[in-house]
Amino acid sequence: MKHRYTFIALAFAATTASAQYWEQRTDFPSVNQAAFGFTIGDRMFAGGGISGLAPFTGYSGFNEYLPATDEWVPRTPCPGPVRYGVSGFELHGKGYVACGWATPGAALTDLWEYDPTSDNWTQKSNFPGAARYSCVSVSAGGKAYLGLGYVGYLNDWWEYDGAADQWTQRASLPAQGRQACTAFVIDDQIYVTAGARDVVALTANFFQELWRYSPLSDSWTLLAPLPADGRVGAYGFSYGGVGYVVGGNSGDADGHYVLNDMWAYRPAVDQWYQMGLFPGEPMSSGFAFSTSTTCYIGTGVTAVQSNSWVATELTDAFWAYHPTGLVGVGEQEAADDLRIRTAADGLVVEWPATSKAQQLQLIDMEGRAVRTQAVGANSGQALCSTIGLANGLYVVQLTGDAFAERRKVMVGPQ
């Protein structure tokens, strides 16, 4: 039995307003890599994958995670071939699994629908493209999308209409084919990053590109690249209009390695923010969930061969991430007259209008004023923009003729 820890990114004494932190939860029922997972509302399901190292041993189980009791409950397994290398998706209250690699066997094209009410699976129309695994599959705007992946490096892109049980080919990614990419969805726009191709021993082309697919226009747009190592098998999820990428594995001339860095992407400014390190073991090639309150990542690879990304160690670890835009408020120098809360583009600062405030500043930890604005003497409120700021600790300072009040805040992407 593993010990469970809670890791807090930042906590100020009693004045802490909120905190973003990782919390280890009950282990998945199987040590595993390349499992599939999907959410249906706030219900979370995961199954399949590989539960052992070479020769690969497929995991046939399928489980639901219950956050209220922190337990995994067995559900009816998918009746199709046991598979790995596919992420799964949700449409109209049903979960879906398509493609992947059978264990043992070959690349697949079948599609299965899961009904959480009856706990039953139904086979649907086969995916009409080339059989594949390590592909992307997500849902946006009431349709699902599947593409890229490997049996040969693929860049095609397909739309699935669940109501009609019909597949339609859409615009291909206008770039080289690739596998093991990471995807997340924000406002019905699909973001695809990372992945790799031309994998031969120590050499591989690991991608940092970020592409946005717009379903309405059936078009792709190249955006700001991930400002870190290109990688495969990273965990991807979105929350509150921000996309997150955690871990994965990469390689260079000195060998392959597993990562534990964390990045957040804010589409409003087309900018990535470094979010520090994931506190558990470096992980790759597992599943990720995002609910209305919490995000999760689970299972995967924790060590690889030095000359390839073939796994040498797997994990059953399951972690919850609690994201916020404003991490903490504290170290006040006066009474509770200065209040701070988050808004879409920054911090809303409030104070008694009778204080006759004149200036609001946001100061970094090197003493530089990164935001300065005049405020009306009787206004009592102002928005302090955080757009374009790096994540980190800042001081909000409100000054008037005879006073200066300060609060520490930790600013992250919102």
N, C-alpha and C positions, 0 to 999 in steps of 0.2 A: 504494500500500500504506500503510495507516495504522500509526502506531506503537502498540505495546501497552504499557499501563501497569498497574501494580498499585497500588491505593489502600488503605492500611491505616487503619482508623478509629482505632486506638490500639495502640501497641507499646511495652512497657517492655523494657528491656535483656534480659539473659539469663533473667530470671525470668518472662517472659511465659508465661502458661499457655495462652492461646488468643486469637484475635482475630477480630472480624467485619470483613470487608472485601469490596470489589468488585474484580473482576479482569476486564479485557477479554480476550475470547477471539476465535477466528477469526471473521471477519465471515460473516454469512449469505450464501448465493450470490446474493442479489438485494437491491438497494435496494428497500424494500417498506413498505407499510402495510396494516393490517387483514388480515394473514395468519391462518390457523388453526394451532393446534398442540395436541398432546396427548402425555402420557407413557404408556408401557406398561411397568409396572415401573419400572426406571431407564433405559429407552430413550426417547429424545426425538425427536419428529417434527414437522415444520412445512412448510407449503406454502400455495399459493394467495395471495390478496391482490392488491394493486395495485403494480406495479413502476414506474409512471410517473405523472406529474401529468396534468391535464386536457389532451386527452381521456384518460380512464383507460386504462391498459394492464394487462390481467390477467397475473398470473404463474402459469403452469401447472405449475411444478416442485413436487416433493415430496421432502424430504430428511430424512435421519437425522443427528443430531449424535452423534459418538463422543467422549466426554470423555477417554478414555485417550490418544487421539492428537490431540485438539483439531482435528477436521476434520468437515466436512459431506459426506455421501455421498448421491448421488442414489438415490432409490427410485422405484417405479412410481407415476406421478401418478394422482390420482383421476380416473376416466373421466367423471365428471359435468361439468357446466359449470364453467369457471373462476370462482371466487367470492371475495368478500371479505365481512368483517363477520360472521364466525361464529368461535367459539373452539374447537370440537371437544371431545371427551370420550373417556374410556376405560371399557370394561366387560369384565370377565372375559377380560382379555388381548387384547382387540381395540380398535382406535381407531375413532372415528366422527366424521363430519362431516355436519351437517344445516343446511338453510336457507342464508341468505346472499343476496348480490346477485350475479347473473351479470354478467360483463364481456365485451361489452356485453349488456344484456338487461333482466331484471326480477327481482323477489324470487322466491326459490325455496322449495320444500317437500320436496325430495328428501333421502334419508338414505343414506349410504354407509358400509360397514364395511370396515376395513382389517385384514388378517391379517399380522402382522409375520413369521410363520414362512414363509409362502409368498410374501410381498411382493405380495399380490393384493387387489383391492377387489371387494366384492359389494354390489349395490344391495339395500336393505331397504325396509320399509314407509314410505311417505311420511309426513312430519309432517302430522297432520290439522288443525292450526290454520291461521290466516291465514299466507300467505307473508310472510317478514320477513327483515330483516338487523339488524345491531347488537344481537343478542339475547344472552342468557346461556345457556350450556350447560355443565353440570357433572355429575359422578357422585358418589353417596353411598349407602352401604348396599346396594350391589349393583344399584342402578337409576340411570338418568340422568334429568336434569331440564333442560327447555328452556323459555324463556319471555321475556316482556318484548320489547323491541326496537321496530323501526320498520317500518312502512308504515301511517301513523297511529301514534300513541303507544299501545303495547299494555301491558297488565298481566296477561295470562293466563299460566298455568303448567301445564306438562305433564310427565308421567312416562313414561319409556320402559323397558320390560322387554325386555332383549336376548334372553333365553332364549325368550320367546314372540314376539318381534318385534312388540310391541304397544304402542300409545300410549294413555294414559288422562289425561283432564283432571283437574287437582287445583285446590286453592283458589287463586284469583287473589291477587296482591299487593294488600292492602287500602289502596291509595294510587293516585295518578295514574300512568298509563302513562308509560314512559320508555325511552330507548334508551342504548346505549353504557355500560351499567353495568359494575361490576367485582365479581367474585365469588371467594370462596375457601371451602374446606371444612375444618372441624375437627370431629373425632369424629362424622362422619356428619351434622353440622348444616351447612346451607348459609347463607353470609353474603353478602348483596348490598348494595352501597353505591354511591354516586355516580350518574352518569347525568344526563340532561337531557331537557327537553321544551320546546315553544314556542320553537323556535329561529327567530328572524327577525332577520337582519342583526346589529346589536350586542346585541339583547336575547335572552335565553334564561333558562330556569329551571334552573340547575345545582343538583343535589341533593347534600346532605351526609348524608342519612339512612342509617342502617345497619339492615337488616332480617335477621332470622334465620328461615329456613324449616326446620321440623322434619318430616322425612318420615313418622315414625311417627304423629304427631298431625295431619298435613296442615294445619299452622297456621303463621302468621307472627307474629313478635314484633318490635316496634320497640325498638331498643337505642340506646346512646349514639352520637350523630352524629359523623361525621368532623370533628375540630376544625380544619378548614382549608378552603381554597377548595373549593366544589363543582366537579365536574370530569367530563369524559367521557374514555373511552379509557385509563384508568389501568391499569397492570399489577397483577395480583393473584395472590398465591400464599400457601400456608401451609407452616409448618415447625415441628415441635416444639410443636404446640398454640397457635401464634401465627399470626395472619393479617397479611399485609403488603400495603400499597398504595403504589405508586411512580408518580410522574409523572402524566401525563394532560394535558389542556388545558382551559382555563377562559376566562372573559371577563367584562368589566364594561362600563360606559359608555365607558371609554377604549379598549376594544379587546380582542381575544382574544390569548391567550398560552399557551405550553407550559411545564409545570411540571417541576421535578426534586426535589421534596421526597419524603420517605419516612416512612411511618407504620406502626406496628405495633399490632395490636389483640389484647388478651388477654381471652378470653371469661370466665375465672374471676372477673374483677373488673369486667367490662363497661367497659373503659377503653382509650383510645388513648394511645400513646406516640410522641413525635416522635423519629425516628431520624436526624436530620441530613439531608444532601443526597446524592442520587445523584451520583457524581462525573463522569459523562459529560455529553454534551449533554442538555438537557431533552428528554424523549421521551414519545410518546403513541401509542396505537393500534397496538401490536405484539402479540407473543405472550409467554407466560410459562410456565415449567416449574418443577416442584418434584420433586426426587428424594429418596432417603433421606439424602443427604449435602449437597446443594447446591441452590440455587435459581438460576434464569436468567431474564433478559428479553432480548428481541431485536427488532430492526427497529422501524419506526414513523415518526412525524412529528416533526420537530425545529423546524419553523417553520410558522406559519399566517398567513393573510390577516388584516389588522388588523380587518376588519369581519365575520369569520366564522371557523369552525374549518376551513375548506378549506385543505389543506396547500400550502405553497410549497416545502418542503424535506423530503426523506425520508432515511432512514439504513438501512444494512445492519449496524449495530453489534450485537454480541452480547456480553452481560456475564454473569458468574457472581457470585453473592452467597453468601458463606459465613457463615451466621448462628450465633451462640451466645448463651447467656444471660449468662455471665460473660466479659467481654472480655479483661481482663488482670489480672495480679497482680504487684506489684513494689515497689521501694524499701523493702526490709525493713531494719529497724534492729537486728536481732539475727541469731542463727544460724537455720538452717532448722527452727525449732521450731513455727512457726505455718503451718498448711496450710489452704487454702480451696478448696472445690469447689462446684459448683452442685447444687441440688436443685429439686424441683417448685415450691416456694414461697419460695425464697431461697438463702442461702449456708450451707453446712455448714462450720463453723470447727472445726479440730482442733488440739490441742496436747498436749504430754506432761502426764499427770496429776500428775506430780511437781512441776510448776511452781507449784501452788497458786494458780491463777487465781481471780479473784473477780468480775470484771465484763467484759462484752462490749458494745462500742458500735460503731455505724455513724455516721460523722461526715461531713457534706457539706463542700463546698469553702469554705463560709463559716464553718466551725468549729462548726456546730450539730449536736448529737447528735440524729439522727433516729430512732435505735433504741438503747435501753439496757436491758440485762437482767443480772440476777445469774446467775452460774454456780457450780455446785458446785465446791468446792476440789479435788476429786479426779475430776471428771467427764471431762475431756479432750475433750469435744465439745459443741457447741451449734448449733442452727439459728437463724440470723439472718434474719428475714423481710424480703423486699423488696417485698411486695405493697403497691401504692399509691404506690411511690416513682417519682419522675421518673427518666428515663434520665440518667446522668451519672457523674462521677467521685466516689468516696467513699473514706474511710479506715476500714478495720476495725481497731479498737483493742482489745486484750486486756490487762487490767491485773491486778496482784496487789499484795501488800504491798511488794515491792521491784523491780518491773519494769513496763514497758509496751512491748508489741510492736505494731507497726503494719504494715499492708499497704494499698497502694492497689488499689482494684478499680473497674472500670467496670461498672455495673449496667445491664442492659437487660431487656426483657420476656422471660419464659421460657415 
